[in-house]
Amino acid sequence: MSHSPILIVEDEDDVLEMMVDCLRAEGYRVVPARSSTEGVAQLVRCHPSLVILDLTLPWLEGPAFARVLRRMKVEAPILVVSGLHDVAERAKAIGAAGHLPKPFELDALLAEVRRLHPVTSPAGQPSLGLPGRPVLGTI
């Protein structure tokens, strides 16, 4: 499996929990952050290879968080998740590698994560996750 974690910065507890549970069930290492402040601290600690970022966070909104990420020389791609009507344009404006409008299907989340953060098996071969994963619904 990949050794670099996915950092999820999301202030809605239920959404964060669903994404964490879903990605961990697929074998990904996940570091959750419930605020932008916690997210910045985790950038230093975990050196993520993917950042899943909500755009509407208290204190430091998504675009400002993305600027901090780049100033810190974190090269991880950003996957924006947001309920804003113009999520695609906002994601593009911050240089995000992808976006998902809320609510989204967990299968759509997994597809984007697989595209941006491929999991490799111990033999070094790409993996699409665990077989027989149950359908978890939408976020």
ZAROGU-749646 format. One line per field, with one value per residue: residue in three letters; x negated, y, z negated of N, C-alpha, C in turn. Coordinates in nm, 3 decimals, always signed. Layout:
REM ZAROGU-749646
rest	c(ALA / ...);
nc1	c(X / ...);
nc2	c(Y / ...);
nc3	c(Z / ...);
cac1	c(X / ...);
cac2	c(Y / ...);
cac3	c(Z / ...);
cc1	c(X / ...);
cc2	c(Y / ...);
cc3	c(Z / ...);
END
This chain:
REM ZAROGU-749646
rest	c(MET / SER / HIS / SER / PRO / ILE / LEU / ILE / VAL / GLU / ASP / GLU / ASP / ASP / VAL / LEU / GLU / MET / MET / VAL / ASP / CYS / LEU / ARG / ALA / GLU / GLY / TYR / ARG / VAL / VAL / PRO / ALA / ARG / SER / SER / THR / GLU / GLY / VAL / ALA / GLN / LEU / VAL / ARG / CYS / HIS / PRO / SER / LEU / VAL / ILE / LEU / ASP / LEU / THR / LEU / PRO / TRP / LEU / GLU / GLY / PRO / ALA / PHE / ALA / ARG / VAL / LEU / ARG / ARG / MET / LYS / VAL / GLU / ALA / PRO / ILE / LEU / VAL / VAL / SER / GLY / LEU / HIS / ASP / VAL / ALA / GLU / ARG / ALA / LYS / ALA / ILE / GLY / ALA / ALA / GLY / HIS / LEU / PRO / LYS / PRO / PHE / GLU / LEU / ASP / ALA / LEU / LEU / ALA / GLU / VAL / ARG / ARG / LEU / HIS / PRO / VAL / THR / SER / PRO / ALA / GLY / GLN / PRO / SER / LEU / GLY / LEU / PRO / GLY / ARG / PRO / VAL / LEU / GLY / THR / ILE);
nc1	c(-0.083 / -0.032 / -0.256 / -0.229 / -0.009 / +0.338 / +0.462 / +0.747 / +0.934 / +1.195 / +1.478 / +1.730 / +1.846 / +1.989 / +1.956 / +1.678 / +1.622 / +1.751 / +1.600 / +1.341 / +1.385 / +1.466 / +1.238 / +1.037 / +1.138 / +1.080 / +0.813 / +0.646 / +0.419 / +0.525 / +0.546 / +0.734 / +0.861 / +1.031 / +1.052 / +0.922 / +0.700 / +0.611 / +0.559 / +0.339 / +0.144 / +0.128 / +0.022 / -0.248 / -0.316 / -0.239 / -0.302 / -0.138 / -0.027 / +0.192 / +0.447 / +0.763 / +0.998 / +1.227 / +1.397 / +1.524 / +1.433 / +1.403 / +1.203 / +0.961 / +1.025 / +1.077 / +0.931 / +0.729 / +0.608 / +0.501 / +0.307 / +0.132 / +0.051 / -0.096 / -0.296 / -0.431 / -0.559 / -0.437 / -0.365 / -0.144 / +0.146 / +0.464 / +0.792 / +1.092 / +1.382 / +1.708 / +2.010 / +2.074 / +2.214 / +2.051 / +1.832 / +1.654 / +1.529 / +1.410 / +1.238 / +1.065 / +0.953 / +0.786 / +0.600 / +0.657 / +0.651 / +0.875 / +1.234 / +1.529 / +1.870 / +2.076 / +2.385 / +2.210 / +2.154 / +2.009 / +1.867 / +1.786 / +1.608 / +1.413 / +1.326 / +1.207 / +1.004 / +0.855 / +0.761 / +0.600 / +0.435 / +0.293 / +0.311 / +0.063 / -0.026 / -0.205 / -0.376 / -0.420 / -0.238 / +0.035 / +0.342 / +0.693 / +0.825 / +1.006 / +1.158 / +1.511 / +1.622 / +1.869 / +2.151 / +2.166 / +2.325 / +2.428 / +2.266);
nc2	c(-0.117 / +0.234 / +0.461 / +0.726 / +0.952 / +1.051 / +1.367 / +1.496 / +1.780 / +1.902 / +2.050 / +1.960 / +1.724 / +1.478 / +1.438 / +1.431 / +1.204 / +1.001 / +1.009 / +0.945 / +0.686 / +0.545 / +0.567 / +0.452 / +0.193 / +0.110 / +0.079 / +0.299 / +0.525 / +0.768 / +1.100 / +1.289 / +1.625 / +1.864 / +2.133 / +2.428 / +2.522 / +2.297 / +2.144 / +2.279 / +2.232 / +1.955 / +1.930 / +1.976 / +1.763 / +1.519 / +1.510 / +1.488 / +1.306 / +1.360 / +1.602 / +1.644 / +1.884 / +2.097 / +2.386 / +2.585 / +2.676 / +2.761 / +3.033 / +2.995 / +2.987 / +2.756 / +2.849 / +3.015 / +2.828 / +2.658 / +2.828 / +2.849 / +2.583 / +2.560 / +2.753 / +2.625 / +2.441 / +2.200 / +1.952 / +1.805 / +1.696 / +1.865 / +1.783 / +1.918 / +1.943 / +2.049 / +2.226 / +2.450 / +2.635 / +2.695 / +2.521 / +2.393 / +2.604 / +2.742 / +2.546 / +2.515 / +2.772 / +2.768 / +2.589 / +2.320 / +1.965 / +1.822 / +1.799 / +1.764 / +1.804 / +1.861 / +1.714 / +1.399 / +1.081 / +0.803 / +0.632 / +0.805 / +0.967 / +0.774 / +0.710 / +0.951 / +0.974 / +0.743 / +0.812 / +1.033 / +0.953 / +0.687 / +0.360 / +0.134 / -0.206 / -0.431 / -0.559 / -0.366 / -0.320 / -0.149 / -0.106 / -0.140 / -0.114 / -0.275 / -0.588 / -0.651 / -0.439 / -0.282 / -0.086 / +0.240 / +0.461 / +0.806 / +1.124);
nc3	c(+0.000 / +0.041 / -0.117 / -0.179 / -0.330 / -0.290 / -0.334 / -0.479 / -0.487 / -0.640 / -0.776 / -0.847 / -1.053 / -1.004 / -0.728 / -0.707 / -0.862 / -0.711 / -0.471 / -0.568 / -0.678 / -0.447 / -0.277 / -0.435 / -0.451 / -0.200 / -0.210 / -0.222 / -0.384 / -0.603 / -0.715 / -0.919 / -0.939 / -1.119 / -1.092 / -0.930 / -1.064 / -1.206 / -0.982 / -0.861 / -1.056 / -1.033 / -0.778 / -0.815 / -0.981 / -0.851 / -0.577 / -0.324 / -0.031 / +0.110 / +0.088 / -0.035 / -0.018 / -0.168 / -0.060 / -0.210 / -0.493 / -0.839 / -0.965 / -0.788 / -0.468 / -0.190 / +0.056 / -0.060 / -0.225 / -0.031 / +0.078 / -0.143 / -0.158 / +0.083 / +0.037 / -0.162 / -0.020 / +0.037 / +0.253 / +0.311 / +0.489 / +0.500 / +0.412 / +0.441 / +0.242 / +0.227 / +0.152 / +0.289 / +0.562 / +0.779 / +0.784 / +0.963 / +1.105 / +0.893 / +0.792 / +1.008 / +1.008 / +0.783 / +0.856 / +0.825 / +0.865 / +0.908 / +0.851 / +0.650 / +0.639 / +0.356 / +0.260 / +0.295 / +0.454 / +0.290 / +0.450 / +0.653 / +0.512 / +0.450 / +0.710 / +0.794 / +0.599 / +0.652 / +0.903 / +0.846 / +0.638 / +0.653 / +0.520 / +0.424 / +0.426 / +0.201 / +0.379 / +0.559 / +0.757 / +0.915 / +0.739 / +0.721 / +0.489 / +0.222 / +0.290 / +0.326 / +0.184 / -0.007 / +0.101 / -0.007 / +0.006 / +0.034 / -0.011);
cac1	c(+0.000 / -0.104 / -0.298 / -0.195 / +0.133 / +0.431 / +0.510 / +0.882 / +0.965 / +1.341 / +1.532 / +1.857 / +1.805 / +2.046 / +1.894 / +1.541 / +1.624 / +1.785 / +1.485 / +1.234 / +1.423 / +1.466 / +1.102 / +0.965 / +1.187 / +1.014 / +0.671 / +0.568 / +0.387 / +0.598 / +0.528 / +0.843 / +0.846 / +1.165 / +1.045 / +0.806 / +0.588 / +0.563 / +0.506 / +0.205 / +0.057 / +0.110 / -0.066 / -0.385 / -0.336 / -0.213 / -0.352 / -0.040 / -0.044 / +0.319 / +0.525 / +0.905 / +1.018 / +1.353 / +1.368 / +1.583 / +1.385 / +1.383 / +1.071 / +0.883 / +1.105 / +1.004 / +0.829 / +0.618 / +0.540 / +0.423 / +0.189 / +0.042 / -0.002 / -0.198 / -0.408 / -0.503 / -0.621 / -0.368 / -0.333 / -0.029 / +0.263 / +0.580 / +0.925 / +1.188 / +1.520 / +1.781 / +2.150 / +2.091 / +2.266 / +1.945 / +1.718 / +1.558 / +1.452 / +1.328 / +1.132 / +0.969 / +0.886 / +0.681 / +0.508 / +0.692 / +0.641 / +1.008 / +1.338 / +1.655 / +1.976 / +2.157 / +2.350 / +2.150 / +2.154 / +1.880 / +1.795 / +1.722 / +1.493 / +1.310 / +1.273 / +1.115 / +0.888 / +0.774 / +0.697 / +0.502 / +0.351 / +0.301 / +0.263 / -0.018 / -0.034 / -0.343 / -0.454 / -0.439 / -0.138 / +0.152 / +0.458 / +0.815 / +0.889 / +1.043 / +1.273 / +1.633 / +1.654 / +2.011 / +2.189 / +2.187 / +2.424 / +2.383 / +2.230);
cac2	c(+0.000 / +0.360 / +0.504 / +0.867 / +0.960 / +1.149 / +1.462 / +1.546 / +1.900 / +1.914 / +2.090 / +1.891 / +1.598 / +1.360 / +1.424 / +1.389 / +1.064 / +0.912 / +1.001 / +0.873 / +0.545 / +0.491 / +0.555 / +0.353 / +0.062 / +0.079 / +0.057 / +0.423 / +0.593 / +0.894 / +1.190 / +1.386 / +1.756 / +1.922 / +2.277 / +2.467 / +2.531 / +2.159 / +2.101 / +2.335 / +2.158 / +1.820 / +1.940 / +1.965 / +1.631 / +1.395 / +1.518 / +1.413 / +1.296 / +1.411 / +1.681 / +1.661 / +2.013 / +2.170 / +2.527 / +2.677 / +2.644 / +2.879 / +3.089 / +2.998 / +2.917 / +2.669 / +2.914 / +3.058 / +2.705 / +2.613 / +2.915 / +2.807 / +2.454 / +2.584 / +2.824 / +2.524 / +2.352 / +2.071 / +1.931 / +1.714 / +1.748 / +1.901 / +1.745 / +2.007 / +1.898 / +2.167 / +2.242 / +2.576 / +2.612 / +2.714 / +2.447 / +2.364 / +2.725 / +2.771 / +2.446 / +2.552 / +2.895 / +2.740 / +2.490 / +2.186 / +1.860 / +1.765 / +1.852 / +1.691 / +1.884 / +1.795 / +1.580 / +1.313 / +0.937 / +0.757 / +0.577 / +0.917 / +1.002 / +0.671 / +0.722 / +1.065 / +0.942 / +0.647 / +0.885 / +1.129 / +0.891 / +0.542 / +0.270 / +0.026 / -0.323 / -0.456 / -0.600 / -0.249 / -0.317 / -0.068 / -0.176 / -0.060 / -0.119 / -0.406 / -0.644 / -0.672 / -0.323 / -0.251 / +0.049 / +0.314 / +0.568 / +0.939 / +1.224);
cac3	c(+0.000 / +0.043 / -0.250 / -0.199 / -0.365 / -0.234 / -0.434 / -0.451 / -0.566 / -0.628 / -0.907 / -0.876 / -1.113 / -0.940 / -0.596 / -0.732 / -0.909 / -0.599 / -0.379 / -0.636 / -0.685 / -0.312 / -0.225 / -0.515 / -0.411 / -0.073 / -0.235 / -0.222 / -0.509 / -0.603 / -0.829 / -0.919 / -1.005 / -1.132 / -1.071 / -0.851 / -1.157 / -1.225 / -0.853 / -0.844 / -1.147 / -0.978 / -0.661 / -0.864 / -1.043 / -0.775 / -0.439 / -0.245 / +0.114 / +0.164 / -0.008 / -0.004 / -0.082 / -0.162 / -0.032 / -0.307 / -0.627 / -0.923 / -0.984 / -0.665 / -0.367 / -0.098 / +0.139 / -0.144 / -0.266 / +0.085 / +0.086 / -0.250 / -0.115 / +0.186 / -0.027 / -0.240 / +0.080 / +0.044 / +0.394 / +0.321 / +0.559 / +0.419 / +0.456 / +0.374 / +0.219 / +0.183 / +0.189 / +0.362 / +0.697 / +0.878 / +0.733 / +1.069 / +1.130 / +0.774 / +0.788 / +1.112 / +0.967 / +0.685 / +0.911 / +0.779 / +0.966 / +0.926 / +0.762 / +0.635 / +0.577 / +0.253 / +0.214 / +0.397 / +0.430 / +0.242 / +0.565 / +0.722 / +0.430 / +0.471 / +0.846 / +0.795 / +0.516 / +0.728 / +1.013 / +0.794 / +0.534 / +0.675 / +0.415 / +0.478 / +0.340 / +0.160 / +0.496 / +0.644 / +0.862 / +0.879 / +0.687 / +0.724 / +0.358 / +0.173 / +0.360 / +0.250 / +0.100 / -0.002 / +0.141 / -0.130 / +0.024 / +0.077 / -0.110);
cc1	c(-0.088 / -0.137 / -0.261 / -0.045 / +0.209 / +0.476 / +0.648 / +0.909 / +1.112 / +1.398 / +1.667 / +1.823 / +1.860 / +1.985 / +1.751 / +1.536 / +1.655 / +1.667 / +1.371 / +1.265 / +1.416 / +1.324 / +1.019 / +1.008 / +1.124 / +0.863 / +0.585 / +0.537 / +0.449 / +0.569 / +0.641 / +0.806 / +0.982 / +1.168 / +0.924 / +0.682 / +0.525 / +0.502 / +0.365 / +0.106 / +0.028 / +0.022 / -0.210 / -0.413 / -0.332 / -0.264 / -0.260 / -0.076 / +0.086 / +0.388 / +0.667 / +0.949 / +1.158 / +1.319 / +1.419 / +1.550 / +1.378 / +1.234 / +0.995 / +0.960 / +1.015 / +0.899 / +0.707 / +0.539 / +0.451 / +0.297 / +0.086 / -0.026 / -0.116 / -0.319 / -0.493 / -0.571 / -0.563 / -0.319 / -0.212 / +0.082 / +0.376 / +0.707 / +1.022 / +1.322 / +1.596 / +1.926 / +2.177 / +2.131 / +2.158 / +1.816 / +1.613 / +1.469 / +1.359 / +1.212 / +1.023 / +0.888 / +0.775 / +0.583 / +0.534 / +0.687 / +0.777 / +1.106 / +1.457 / +1.757 / +2.051 / +2.303 / +2.292 / +2.160 / +2.015 / +1.799 / +1.726 / +1.599 / +1.380 / +1.247 / +1.172 / +0.989 / +0.798 / +0.698 / +0.582 / +0.402 / +0.357 / +0.242 / +0.177 / -0.026 / -0.179 / -0.432 / -0.475 / -0.339 / -0.021 / +0.266 / +0.578 / +0.889 / +0.926 / +1.163 / +1.392 / +1.671 / +1.803 / +2.035 / +2.229 / +2.286 / +2.362 / +2.345 / +2.296);
cc2	c(+0.125 / +0.402 / +0.649 / +0.880 / +1.063 / +1.236 / +1.510 / +1.662 / +1.933 / +1.945 / +2.027 / +1.751 / +1.475 / +1.334 / +1.374 / +1.242 / +0.967 / +0.897 / +0.921 / +0.723 / +0.479 / +0.468 / +0.456 / +0.211 / +0.016 / +0.062 / +0.181 / +0.466 / +0.731 / +0.971 / +1.293 / +1.516 / +1.824 / +2.073 / +2.308 / +2.480 / +2.394 / +2.107 / +2.152 / +2.260 / +2.019 / +1.821 / +1.918 / +1.823 / +1.516 / +1.396 / +1.441 / +1.409 / +1.332 / +1.488 / +1.692 / +1.781 / +2.069 / +2.317 / +2.623 / +2.632 / +2.772 / +2.912 / +3.103 / +2.918 / +2.842 / +2.738 / +2.961 / +2.936 / +2.654 / +2.697 / +2.877 / +2.676 / +2.473 / +2.658 / +2.728 / +2.421 / +2.211 / +2.055 / +1.840 / +1.776 / +1.775 / +1.851 / +1.829 / +1.936 / +2.018 / +2.163 / +2.372 / +2.549 / +2.623 / +2.642 / +2.421 / +2.486 / +2.758 / +2.673 / +2.479 / +2.674 / +2.872 / +2.633 / +2.349 / +2.088 / +1.796 / +1.829 / +1.758 / +1.785 / +1.801 / +1.813 / +1.497 / +1.167 / +0.897 / +0.694 / +0.687 / +0.964 / +0.902 / +0.682 / +0.838 / +1.037 / +0.843 / +0.715 / +0.970 / +1.068 / +0.740 / +0.464 / +0.165 / -0.086 / -0.342 / -0.497 / -0.483 / -0.236 / -0.228 / -0.157 / -0.085 / -0.067 / -0.261 / -0.460 / -0.659 / -0.558 / -0.295 / -0.107 / +0.125 / +0.430 / +0.698 / +1.023 / +1.353);
cc3	c(+0.000 / -0.100 / -0.278 / -0.225 / -0.281 / -0.350 / -0.391 / -0.545 / -0.541 / -0.766 / -0.940 / -0.924 / -1.041 / -0.803 / -0.613 / -0.771 / -0.796 / -0.502 / -0.441 / -0.637 / -0.548 / -0.261 / -0.305 / -0.479 / -0.280 / -0.089 / -0.233 / -0.365 / -0.502 / -0.731 / -0.822 / -0.989 / -1.003 / -1.115 / -0.984 / -0.939 / -1.180 / -1.095 / -0.828 / -0.934 / -1.092 / -0.853 / -0.702 / -0.913 / -0.945 / -0.631 / -0.342 / -0.096 / +0.186 / +0.051 / +0.044 / -0.087 / -0.059 / -0.139 / -0.138 / -0.448 / -0.710 / -0.935 / -0.852 / -0.561 / -0.269 / -0.012 / +0.058 / -0.193 / -0.153 / +0.101 / -0.020 / -0.210 / -0.015 / +0.128 / -0.109 / -0.150 / +0.079 / +0.186 / +0.416 / +0.404 / +0.461 / +0.487 / +0.374 / +0.361 / +0.164 / +0.231 / +0.264 / +0.507 / +0.804 / +0.838 / +0.841 / +1.096 / +1.014 / +0.761 / +0.890 / +1.070 / +0.865 / +0.733 / +0.864 / +0.896 / +0.995 / +0.830 / +0.761 / +0.572 / +0.472 / +0.285 / +0.329 / +0.355 / +0.380 / +0.354 / +0.645 / +0.645 / +0.455 / +0.609 / +0.854 / +0.714 / +0.589 / +0.841 / +0.961 / +0.696 / +0.550 / +0.558 / +0.484 / +0.376 / +0.296 / +0.277 / +0.592 / +0.757 / +0.821 / +0.833 / +0.694 / +0.592 / +0.322 / +0.250 / +0.268 / +0.157 / +0.107 / +0.043 / +0.015 / -0.115 / +0.068 / -0.041 / -0.068);
END
